[in-house]
């Protein structure tokens, strides 16, 4: 994977955010973390990210709402969604919103790495 790739991580859980950033950096990629979708949307150069990893259930804007917001603004960066709430309708709504992958917490890091690699291939 290319080391110049920037991956945005959005999760309200600080430990999950840190673990995801560590995993992304271990792959030689750059990571930038946010504790909410609203904070992420304040960032500059949203289109410069290679992929977004977002929690689904967060206070304020959910990961699903974020994906819909981005799509409406023609920001087509692949979004990988993670969730601790694996109800079928949550996964279905996430996929219907355009999520590239939906991964249930806790997850095997290899599952996320595989999904991330596939998402990055789309961008190259």
C-alpha positions as CSV (number, residue, x, y, z in Angstrom):
1,X,0.0,0.0,0.0
2,X,1.2,3.5,-0.8
3,X,2.6,5.4,2.2
4,X,1.2,8.7,0.9
5,X,-2.4,7.5,1.4
6,X,-4.3,9.4,4.1
7,X,-6.9,7.5,6.0
8,X,-9.5,9.5,8.1
9,X,-10.7,7.7,11.2
10,X,-13.9,8.8,12.9
11,X,-14.9,7.2,16.2
12,X,-16.2,8.7,19.5
13,X,-14.4,6.0,21.5
14,X,-10.9,7.2,22.1
15,X,-9.4,3.7,22.6
16,X,-11.0,2.5,19.3
17,X,-9.7,5.6,17.5
18,X,-6.2,5.0,18.8
19,X,-6.2,1.3,17.9
20,X,-7.5,2.0,14.4
21,X,-4.8,4.7,13.9
22,X,-2.1,2.4,15.1
23,X,-3.3,-0.4,12.7
24,X,-3.4,2.0,9.8
25,X,0.0,3.4,10.5
26,X,1.4,-0.1,10.9
27,X,0.5,-0.6,7.2
28,X,2.7,2.4,6.2
29,X,-0.3,4.7,5.7
30,X,-1.0,8.1,7.2
31,X,-3.9,8.4,9.7
32,X,-5.8,11.4,10.9
33,X,-8.4,10.9,13.7
34,X,-11.6,12.7,14.7
35,X,-13.9,12.1,17.6
36,X,-17.1,13.0,15.7
37,X,-18.4,13.3,12.2
38,X,-19.0,17.0,12.9
39,X,-15.3,17.5,13.7
40,X,-14.3,15.6,10.6
41,X,-16.5,17.8,8.4
42,X,-14.6,20.9,9.7
43,X,-11.3,19.4,8.3
44,X,-9.8,20.8,5.1
45,X,-9.2,18.7,2.0
46,X,-11.7,16.0,2.7
47,X,-11.4,14.9,-0.9
48,X,-7.7,14.1,-0.4
49,X,-8.3,11.1,1.8
50,X,-7.9,7.7,0.3
51,X,-10.4,6.1,2.6
52,X,-12.6,6.9,5.6
53,X,-13.1,4.5,8.6
54,X,-16.1,5.5,10.6
55,X,-18.0,4.2,13.5
56,X,-21.7,3.9,12.8
57,X,-23.2,4.7,16.2
58,X,-21.9,8.1,17.5
59,X,-23.5,11.0,19.3
60,X,-24.7,13.6,16.8
61,X,-24.2,12.6,13.2
62,X,-24.0,8.8,12.7
63,X,-21.6,7.1,10.3
64,X,-24.6,6.4,8.0
65,X,-25.6,10.1,8.0
66,X,-22.0,11.1,7.3
67,X,-21.8,8.8,4.3
68,X,-25.1,10.2,2.9
69,X,-23.8,13.8,3.5
70,X,-20.6,13.1,1.7
71,X,-22.4,11.4,-1.3
72,X,-24.8,14.4,-1.6
73,X,-21.7,16.6,-2.0
74,X,-20.1,14.3,-4.5
75,X,-17.3,13.2,-2.1
76,X,-17.0,9.6,-3.2
77,X,-14.2,8.4,-0.9
78,X,-14.8,4.8,0.1
79,X,-16.2,4.6,3.7
80,X,-15.6,1.5,5.8
81,X,-18.1,1.4,8.7
82,X,-17.5,-0.3,12.0
83,X,-20.1,-1.0,14.6
84,X,-20.5,-2.7,17.9
85,X,-24.3,-3.0,17.2
86,X,-24.6,-5.8,14.6
87,X,-28.4,-5.7,14.2
88,X,-29.3,-6.7,10.7
89,X,-31.1,-3.4,10.0
90,X,-28.1,-1.3,11.0
91,X,-25.9,-3.2,8.6
92,X,-28.5,-3.0,5.8
93,X,-28.8,0.8,6.3
94,X,-25.1,1.2,6.3
95,X,-24.7,-0.8,3.1
96,X,-27.7,1.1,1.5
97,X,-26.0,4.4,2.3
98,X,-23.0,3.3,0.2
99,X,-20.6,1.9,2.8
100,X,-17.8,0.0,1.2
101,X,-17.6,-2.5,4.0
102,X,-19.4,-2.9,7.3
103,X,-17.3,-4.6,10.0
104,X,-18.6,-5.7,13.4
105,X,-16.6,-4.9,16.6
106,X,-14.6,-6.5,17.9
107,X,-13.0,-7.6,14.7
108,X,-10.0,-9.4,13.5
109,X,-7.6,-6.7,12.3
110,X,-7.0,-8.8,9.1
111,X,-10.7,-8.2,8.2
112,X,-10.2,-4.5,8.3
113,X,-6.9,-4.7,6.5
114,X,-8.5,-6.7,3.7
115,X,-11.3,-4.3,3.3
116,X,-8.9,-1.3,3.4
117,X,-6.7,-2.8,0.7
118,X,-9.7,-3.4,-1.6
119,X,-10.9,0.2,-1.0
120,X,-7.5,1.6,-1.8
121,X,-7.3,-0.4,-5.0
122,X,-10.4,1.5,-6.1
123,X,-8.6,4.8,-5.6
124,X,-5.5,3.9,-7.6
